[in-house]
Amino acid sequence: MEELLIAPLIIFTALVAPIWLILHYRSKKQVSQGLSDEEFQHLNELLQRADKMSDRIETLESILDHESPEWRSKHEQ
């Protein structure tokens, strides 16, 4: 029974564990470095788009409130 476990254990120790550790610490390093300039710029663009969408939603809601005051109660049910 022990002979059956020795080969997979050696393979895991020699191949899988080192690769696993290298990938783990590489990802930790990338997380600790923070955002790159390109990622930060992309994040700012997404923030600007979200602000524009929020403004548009508020405008549309005010138009709907003016034209059909009951629209909120109809869609909440």
KENUVEX-646017 format. One record per residue: x, y, z of N, C-alpha, C, O in turn; residue number from 1; residue in one letter. Coordinates in nm, 2 decimals. Example, Ala and Ser with C-alpha at 12.3 -4.5 7.8 and 13.67 -1.06 7.14 Angstrom:
// KENUVEX-646017
(tortor (1.32 -0.57 0.78) (1.23 -0.45 0.78) (1.32 -0.33 0.78) (1.42 -0.33 0.85) 1 'A')
(tortor (1.28 -0.22 0.71) (1.37 -0.11 0.71) (1.29 0.00 0.79) (1.34 0.11 0.80) 2 'S')
***
This chain:
// KENUVEX-646017
(tortor (0.08 -0.12 0.00) (0.00 0.00 0.00) (0.09 0.13 0.00) (0.06 0.22 -0.07) 1 'M')
(tortor (0.19 0.12 0.08) (0.28 0.24 0.09) (0.35 0.26 -0.04) (0.38 0.38 -0.08) 2 'E')
(tortor (0.38 0.16 -0.12) (0.45 0.17 -0.25) (0.37 0.25 -0.35) (0.42 0.32 -0.43) 3 'E')
(tortor (0.24 0.23 -0.34) (0.15 0.30 -0.43) (0.15 0.45 -0.41) (0.12 0.53 -0.50) 4 'L')
(tortor (0.17 0.49 -0.28) (0.17 0.64 -0.25) (0.30 0.71 -0.27) (0.31 0.83 -0.28) 5 'L')
(tortor (0.41 0.63 -0.28) (0.54 0.69 -0.29) (0.56 0.77 -0.43) (0.60 0.88 -0.43) 6 'I')
(tortor (0.52 0.70 -0.54) (0.54 0.77 -0.67) (0.46 0.90 -0.68) (0.52 1.00 -0.72) 7 'A')
(tortor (0.33 0.90 -0.65) (0.26 1.02 -0.66) (0.31 1.13 -0.57) (0.31 1.25 -0.60) 8 'P')
(tortor (0.36 1.09 -0.45) (0.41 1.18 -0.35) (0.54 1.25 -0.41) (0.56 1.37 -0.39) 9 'L')
(tortor (0.63 1.17 -0.47) (0.75 1.22 -0.53) (0.72 1.31 -0.64) (0.78 1.42 -0.66) 10 'I')
(tortor (0.63 1.27 -0.73) (0.59 1.36 -0.84) (0.53 1.49 -0.79) (0.57 1.60 -0.84) 11 'I')
(tortor (0.45 1.49 -0.69) (0.39 1.61 -0.64) (0.50 1.70 -0.58) (0.50 1.82 -0.60) 12 'F')
(tortor (0.59 1.64 -0.50) (0.69 1.71 -0.43) (0.79 1.77 -0.53) (0.84 1.89 -0.52) 13 'T')
(tortor (0.82 1.70 -0.64) (0.93 1.74 -0.73) (0.87 1.84 -0.84) (0.94 1.93 -0.88) 14 'A')
(tortor (0.75 1.82 -0.88) (0.69 1.90 -0.99) (0.58 2.00 -0.95) (0.59 2.12 -0.98) 15 'L')
(tortor (0.48 1.95 -0.89) (0.36 2.03 -0.87) (0.39 2.13 -0.76) (0.35 2.25 -0.78) 16 'V')
(tortor (0.44 2.10 -0.65) (0.46 2.19 -0.54) (0.55 2.31 -0.58) (0.51 2.42 -0.55) 17 'A')
(tortor (0.66 2.30 -0.64) (0.74 2.41 -0.68) (0.67 2.51 -0.77) (0.67 2.63 -0.76) 18 'P')
(tortor (0.60 2.45 -0.87) (0.52 2.53 -0.97) (0.41 2.61 -0.90) (0.39 2.73 -0.92) 19 'I')
(tortor (0.35 2.54 -0.81) (0.24 2.60 -0.73) (0.29 2.71 -0.65) (0.23 2.82 -0.64) 20 'W')
(tortor (0.40 2.69 -0.58) (0.46 2.80 -0.50) (0.51 2.92 -0.58) (0.48 3.03 -0.54) 21 'L')
(tortor (0.57 2.89 -0.70) (0.61 3.00 -0.78) (0.49 3.09 -0.83) (0.50 3.21 -0.82) 22 'I')
(tortor (0.39 3.02 -0.87) (0.27 3.09 -0.92) (0.20 3.17 -0.81) (0.15 3.28 -0.82) 23 'L')
(tortor (0.20 3.11 -0.69) (0.14 3.17 -0.57) (0.21 3.30 -0.54) (0.14 3.41 -0.52) 24 'H')
(tortor (0.34 3.30 -0.52) (0.41 3.41 -0.48) (0.42 3.52 -0.60) (0.44 3.64 -0.57) 25 'Y')
(tortor (0.42 3.48 -0.72) (0.41 3.57 -0.83) (0.28 3.65 -0.82) (0.28 3.77 -0.84) 26 'R')
(tortor (0.17 3.58 -0.80) (0.04 3.65 -0.79) (0.04 3.75 -0.67) (-0.02 3.85 -0.67) 27 'S')
(tortor (0.10 3.70 -0.55) (0.11 3.79 -0.44) (0.19 3.92 -0.47) (0.15 4.03 -0.42) 28 'K')
(tortor (0.30 3.90 -0.54) (0.38 4.02 -0.58) (0.30 4.11 -0.67) (0.31 4.24 -0.65) 29 'K')
(tortor (0.22 4.06 -0.76) (0.14 4.15 -0.85) (0.04 4.22 -0.77) (0.01 4.34 -0.80) 30 'Q')
(tortor (-0.02 4.16 -0.67) (-0.13 4.22 -0.59) (-0.06 4.33 -0.51) (-0.12 4.44 -0.49) 31 'V')
(tortor (0.05 4.31 -0.45) (0.12 4.41 -0.36) (0.17 4.53 -0.44) (0.19 4.63 -0.38) 32 'S')
(tortor (0.19 4.51 -0.57) (0.24 4.63 -0.65) (0.13 4.73 -0.68) (0.16 4.84 -0.71) 33 'Q')
(tortor (0.01 4.69 -0.67) (-0.10 4.78 -0.70) (-0.13 4.78 -0.85) (-0.09 4.70 -0.92) 34 'G')
(tortor (-0.21 4.88 -0.88) (-0.25 4.90 -1.02) (-0.14 4.96 -1.11) (-0.07 5.05 -1.06) 35 'L')
(tortor (-0.13 4.91 -1.23) (-0.04 4.98 -1.32) (-0.10 5.11 -1.37) (-0.22 5.13 -1.35) 36 'S')
(tortor (-0.03 5.19 -1.44) (-0.08 5.32 -1.50) (-0.20 5.29 -1.59) (-0.30 5.36 -1.59) 37 'D')
(tortor (-0.18 5.19 -1.68) (-0.29 5.16 -1.77) (-0.42 5.11 -1.70) (-0.53 5.15 -1.74) 38 'E')
(tortor (-0.40 5.03 -1.60) (-0.52 4.98 -1.52) (-0.58 5.10 -1.45) (-0.71 5.10 -1.44) 39 'E')
(tortor (-0.50 5.19 -1.39) (-0.56 5.30 -1.32) (-0.63 5.39 -1.42) (-0.74 5.45 -1.38) 40 'F')
(tortor (-0.58 5.41 -1.54) (-0.65 5.50 -1.64) (-0.78 5.43 -1.68) (-0.88 5.50 -1.69) 41 'Q')
(tortor (-0.78 5.30 -1.70) (-0.90 5.23 -1.74) (-1.00 5.24 -1.62) (-1.12 5.26 -1.65) 42 'H')
(tortor (-0.96 5.23 -1.50) (-1.05 5.24 -1.39) (-1.11 5.38 -1.38) (-1.23 5.39 -1.35) 43 'L')
(tortor (-1.04 5.48 -1.41) (-1.09 5.62 -1.41) (-1.19 5.64 -1.52) (-1.29 5.70 -1.50) 44 'N')
(tortor (-1.16 5.58 -1.64) (-1.26 5.58 -1.75) (-1.39 5.52 -1.71) (-1.50 5.57 -1.74) 45 'E')
(tortor (-1.38 5.40 -1.65) (-1.50 5.33 -1.60) (-1.58 5.41 -1.50) (-1.70 5.41 -1.50) 46 'L')
(tortor (-1.51 5.48 -1.41) (-1.57 5.57 -1.31) (-1.65 5.68 -1.38) (-1.76 5.72 -1.34) 47 'L')
(tortor (-1.59 5.74 -1.48) (-1.65 5.85 -1.55) (-1.78 5.80 -1.62) (-1.88 5.87 -1.62) 48 'Q')
(tortor (-1.77 5.68 -1.68) (-1.89 5.63 -1.75) (-2.00 5.60 -1.65) (-2.11 5.63 -1.68) 49 'R')
(tortor (-1.96 5.55 -1.53) (-2.06 5.52 -1.43) (-2.13 5.65 -1.38) (-2.25 5.65 -1.36) 50 'A')
(tortor (-2.05 5.75 -1.37) (-2.11 5.88 -1.33) (-2.21 5.94 -1.43) (-2.31 5.99 -1.40) 51 'D')
(tortor (-2.17 5.92 -1.56) (-2.26 5.97 -1.67) (-2.39 5.89 -1.67) (-2.49 5.94 -1.69) 52 'K')
(tortor (-2.37 5.75 -1.65) (-2.49 5.67 -1.65) (-2.58 5.70 -1.53) (-2.70 5.70 -1.54) 53 'M')
(tortor (-2.52 5.73 -1.42) (-2.60 5.77 -1.30) (-2.68 5.90 -1.33) (-2.80 5.91 -1.29) 54 'S')
(tortor (-2.61 6.00 -1.39) (-2.68 6.12 -1.43) (-2.80 6.10 -1.53) (-2.90 6.16 -1.51) 55 'D')
(tortor (-2.77 6.01 -1.62) (-2.88 5.98 -1.72) (-3.00 5.91 -1.65) (-3.11 5.94 -1.69) 56 'R')
(tortor (-2.97 5.82 -1.56) (-3.08 5.75 -1.49) (-3.16 5.85 -1.41) (-3.28 5.84 -1.41) 57 'I')
(tortor (-3.09 5.94 -1.34) (-3.17 6.04 -1.27) (-3.25 6.13 -1.36) (-3.37 6.16 -1.32) 58 'E')
(tortor (-3.20 6.17 -1.47) (-3.28 6.25 -1.57) (-3.40 6.17 -1.62) (-3.51 6.22 -1.62) 59 'T')
(tortor (-3.38 6.04 -1.65) (-3.49 5.96 -1.70) (-3.59 5.94 -1.59) (-3.71 5.95 -1.62) 60 'L')
(tortor (-3.55 5.92 -1.47) (-3.65 5.91 -1.36) (-3.73 6.03 -1.34) (-3.85 6.03 -1.31) 61 'E')
(tortor (-3.66 6.15 -1.35) (-3.73 6.27 -1.33) (-3.84 6.30 -1.44) (-3.95 6.35 -1.42) 62 'S')
(tortor (-3.80 6.26 -1.56) (-3.89 6.27 -1.67) (-4.01 6.18 -1.65) (-4.13 6.22 -1.67) 63 'I')
(tortor (-3.98 6.05 -1.61) (-4.09 5.96 -1.58) (-4.18 6.01 -1.47) (-4.30 5.99 -1.47) 64 'L')
(tortor (-4.12 6.06 -1.36) (-4.20 6.11 -1.25) (-4.29 6.22 -1.30) (-4.40 6.23 -1.25) 65 'D')
(tortor (-4.25 6.31 -1.39) (-4.33 6.42 -1.44) (-4.44 6.37 -1.53) (-4.55 6.41 -1.51) 66 'H')
(tortor (-4.41 6.27 -1.62) (-4.51 6.23 -1.72) (-4.60 6.12 -1.66) (-4.72 6.12 -1.70) 67 'E')
(tortor (-4.55 6.03 -1.58) (-4.63 5.92 -1.52) (-4.59 5.90 -1.38) (-4.51 5.82 -1.35) 68 'S')
(tortor (-4.65 5.98 -1.28) (-4.61 5.97 -1.14) (-4.63 5.83 -1.08) (-4.56 5.80 -0.98) 69 'P')
(tortor (-4.71 5.74 -1.14) (-4.73 5.61 -1.08) (-4.64 5.50 -1.13) (-4.65 5.39 -1.09) 70 'E')
(tortor (-4.54 5.54 -1.21) (-4.45 5.44 -1.27) (-4.37 5.36 -1.17) (-4.35 5.24 -1.19) 71 'W')
(tortor (-4.33 5.42 -1.06) (-4.25 5.35 -0.96) (-4.34 5.24 -0.89) (-4.29 5.13 -0.87) 72 'R')
(tortor (-4.46 5.27 -0.85) (-4.54 5.18 -0.78) (-4.58 5.06 -0.87) (-4.60 4.95 -0.82) 73 'S')
(tortor (-4.59 5.09 -1.00) (-4.63 4.98 -1.10) (-4.52 4.88 -1.11) (-4.54 4.76 -1.12) 74 'K')
(tortor (-4.39 4.92 -1.11) (-4.28 4.83 -1.13) (-4.22 4.77 -1.01) (-4.14 4.68 -1.02) 75 'H')
(tortor (-4.26 4.82 -0.89) (-4.21 4.77 -0.77) (-4.28 4.64 -0.72) (-4.23 4.56 -0.64) 76 'E')
(tortor (-4.40 4.62 -0.78) (-4.48 4.51 -0.73) (-4.44 4.38 -0.80) (-4.50 4.28 -0.78) 77 'Q')
***
